[in-house]
Amino acid sequence: MSRLNGKRQEAEQKGMQVNFAILGAGSIANALAKTVVMMAQDPQYSHLVAPYAVAARDGDRAADFAQKYGFQHSYGSYQELLDDPQVDLVYIATPHSLHAKQAIACMKAGKNVLVEKSFTANADQARQVMETSESTGLLCTEAIWTRYMPSRSIIDDVISSGEIGTVKTVTANLGYVTVGKARMTDPALAGGALLDVGVYPLNFIDMVMGPKPIERVCTDWVRSPEGVDSQNSTTISYQDGSMGAATSSMVSVSDRTGRIWGDQGYLQCANINNVESIDLYDEDHKLRKSYPIPDQLTGYEYEVASAAQAILDGKTECAQMPHKDTLRIMELMDSLRRQWGLVFPFES
C-alpha cells in the first residue's frame, strides 16, 4: 500500500501531495509530464499532485527526461521505480502488450496505477489487472482522458434534459496517419488502429449507451501489411432498437466527429478525442444552442486529478472509468478481433 491510500485527512493536514511517476519515456509520457508540471504550478491542483520520478530502460534517456520536466528522480530500470517507497501513483506509458504485466508489478510493489489506453491487450489481461487491484486495495484506472473531461458531463446533462428526446443512434470516428510507429504496426506490441484510436469512438458510444444489452455486432477491417488492422468499422445494435456506429483508422485522417441522434434533435461534437465544441440542433437541423467547453491545461489533468483524489479516498477505481466500464470495452474489442480472426502472437 502506498503512503497516502485512504489518508486524505493526514495528507491535507501535513500538506502531502500524491507523488506522480511515469513508467516509460515515449511521446505520451511527455504529454503527461508536461501536464503534471503544469498542475504543480496551478492553484487548483498544486496541493494535490507533484512530479516525482520517471523510469526508462535507458538511464540516460530517463535522466534527460527528468531534467527536461523537472522531475526529482530518474531511474534506468523499471524495478528501481518499483523499489522507491515514495512513489504513490505510476502512469504506465508503454506499448499495449506490456500494460498488464507492468500494472500488476506496480500494484504488487504497493503503487497505484494509471494505465494508458488501451488498458490491456485483451479482456483476460484486464481481469487479471483488476483482480490485483482488488486484492491489494490499490487504485487501478484506465487513462482514457475523454472519460474524465468536463465535456462528458455537459453531454450527459443535455441528454438527461430531454432536449434531443430519446437517443436512438450514436456515431463516432477517429483517424490519424500513424503507420510509421512500431507500437501501431507490430502485432507483438498489440498494434493496430483498434486498440490505439478505435477505443475513442467505442468509448464515445459507450458513454452514451452504457451497459445496455447488445443484440448483435457487425464489423469489418482492413489488414495492414504487418497483420494488424489498419482501419475498421463497427455497428452495434442494442436490444432496445438503438444503434452505435464507430470507425477508426491509422492510415487516413478523419473529421473526428461524434453525433448523438435523438427523436427530437441531435448533438454534434467536434473532435471526440478532446471535445472542442458541442452543438445542439433541432428536428429542422437548426442550431439551437452551443455549449462552451471549459479551458484546460492540456486535457490530461482531469484523469490525473481523479486518480489522485481516489487514492486519498482509498478507492480502487475512479468513478469516471470504473472497472466494469473498462472491461466492457475490452470485451467488445476482443469480440471484434475474433470476428476478424486477428490474434496477437502472445495470445496464440
Summary of the structure (lengths in Angstrom):
residues: 348
radius of gyration: 20.1
end to end distance: 34.6
largest distance: 61.3
contacts: 1242
relative contact order: 0.16
helix: 39%
strand: 26%
